[in-house]
């Protein structure tokens, strides 16, 4: 037979597990960018890249919202395995994690360089940021090991 303290402890544990499984809170939308503006911004940053844009409008949030999302996401905790679970798998998994209500319409997507796959996003200031899914680092420029040229941007 279960006593009251065991029951309360079990309910507490259920709430903790529910919190872990809950989708992240959506960001505060602080602006938007249309297809033409987004394409121009990407071309300005990466003139030789192929560009694929999926929606006519994307929403912009503060970089702090992206950081908060990454803090709760566990993609970076996966184990890298060359040619089995490597950079493209990390990038597609993180992009999938972002594909939930409230986040799906934010200006972010997959970036392919000459050697690496990662994510990129555009914040409310219209600054472009690289997001490394293996470490959750966000930088304005590529690290040397991430490649020297952006070849494909899919947002």
HUQUIPE-V191978 format. One record per pair of residues at least 24 apart in sequence whose C-alpha atoms are under 10 Angstrom apart, sorted by the first residue. I is the first residue (numbers start at 1). J is the second residue. Records with the same first field share a line. If there is no record, write none. Layout:
BEGIN
I=J ; J
END
This chain:
BEGIN
20=72 ; 73
23=69 ; 72 ; 73 ; 97 ; 98 ; 100 ; 101 ; 102 ; 103
24=68 ; 69 ; 70 ; 72 ; 73 ; 97 ; 98 ; 100 ; 101 ; 102 ; 103
25=65 ; 68 ; 69 ; 101 ; 102 ; 103
26=61 ; 65 ; 66 ; 69 ; 100 ; 101 ; 102 ; 103 ; 104 ; 106
27=59 ; 60 ; 61 ; 62 ; 63 ; 64 ; 65 ; 66 ; 68 ; 69 ; 102 ; 103 ; 106
28=59 ; 60 ; 61 ; 62 ; 65 ; 102 ; 103
29=59 ; 60 ; 61 ; 62 ; 65 ; 102 ; 103 ; 105 ; 106 ; 124
30=59 ; 60 ; 61 ; 62 ; 123 ; 124 ; 125
31=58 ; 59 ; 60 ; 61 ; 62 ; 106 ; 123 ; 124 ; 125 ; 126
32=57 ; 58 ; 59 ; 60 ; 61 ; 105 ; 106 ; 107 ; 123 ; 124 ; 126
33=57 ; 58 ; 59 ; 60 ; 106 ; 107 ; 122 ; 124 ; 126
34=58 ; 59
37=126
38=107 ; 122 ; 126 ; 155
39=153 ; 155
41=122 ; 126 ; 127 ; 128
42=122 ; 128 ; 153 ; 155
43=153
45=127 ; 128 ; 150
46=149 ; 150 ; 151 ; 152 ; 153
47=149 ; 150 ; 151
48=149 ; 150 ; 151 ; 152
49=111 ; 112 ; 113 ; 149 ; 150 ; 151 ; 152 ; 153
50=112 ; 150 ; 151 ; 152 ; 153 ; 154
51=111 ; 151 ; 152 ; 153 ; 154 ; 155
52=109 ; 110 ; 152 ; 153 ; 154 ; 155
53=107 ; 109 ; 153 ; 154 ; 155
54=109 ; 154 ; 155
55=105 ; 107 ; 155
57=105 ; 106 ; 107
58=104 ; 105 ; 106 ; 107 ; 108 ; 122 ; 155
59=102 ; 103 ; 104 ; 105 ; 106 ; 107 ; 108 ; 122 ; 123 ; 124
60=105 ; 106 ; 107 ; 108 ; 121 ; 122 ; 123 ; 124 ; 125 ; 126
61=103 ; 106 ; 107 ; 121 ; 122 ; 123 ; 124 ; 125 ; 126
62=122 ; 123 ; 124 ; 125 ; 126
63=121 ; 122 ; 123 ; 124 ; 125 ; 127 ; 129 ; 138
64=123
65=123
66=98 ; 103 ; 106 ; 108 ; 121 ; 123 ; 131 ; 136 ; 138
67=131 ; 136 ; 137 ; 138
69=97 ; 98 ; 103 ; 136
70=94 ; 97 ; 98 ; 131 ; 133 ; 135 ; 136 ; 137 ; 138
71=136
73=97 ; 98 ; 133 ; 136
74=133 ; 134 ; 136
75=133 ; 134 ; 135 ; 136
76=132 ; 133 ; 134 ; 135 ; 136 ; 137
77=133 ; 134 ; 135 ; 136
78=133 ; 134 ; 135
79=134
80=134
86=116 ; 117 ; 134
87=112 ; 115 ; 116 ; 117 ; 118 ; 132 ; 133 ; 134 ; 146
88=112 ; 116 ; 117 ; 118 ; 119 ; 133
89=117 ; 118 ; 133 ; 134
90=117 ; 118 ; 119 ; 132 ; 133 ; 134 ; 135
91=116 ; 117 ; 118 ; 119 ; 120 ; 131 ; 132 ; 133 ; 134
92=117 ; 118 ; 119 ; 133
93=133
94=118 ; 119 ; 131 ; 132 ; 133 ; 134 ; 136
95=119 ; 120 ; 133
105=155
106=155
107=155
108=153 ; 154 ; 155
109=153 ; 154 ; 155
110=152 ; 153 ; 154 ; 155
111=150 ; 151 ; 152 ; 153 ; 154 ; 155
112=146 ; 147 ; 149 ; 150 ; 151 ; 152 ; 153 ; 154
113=142 ; 146 ; 147 ; 148 ; 149 ; 150 ; 151 ; 152 ; 153
114=146 ; 147 ; 148 ; 149 ; 150 ; 151 ; 152
115=144 ; 145 ; 146 ; 147 ; 148 ; 149 ; 150 ; 151
116=145 ; 146 ; 147 ; 148 ; 149 ; 150 ; 151
117=146 ; 147 ; 150 ; 152
118=146
119=153 ; 154 ; 155
120=153 ; 154 ; 155
121=155
122=155
END
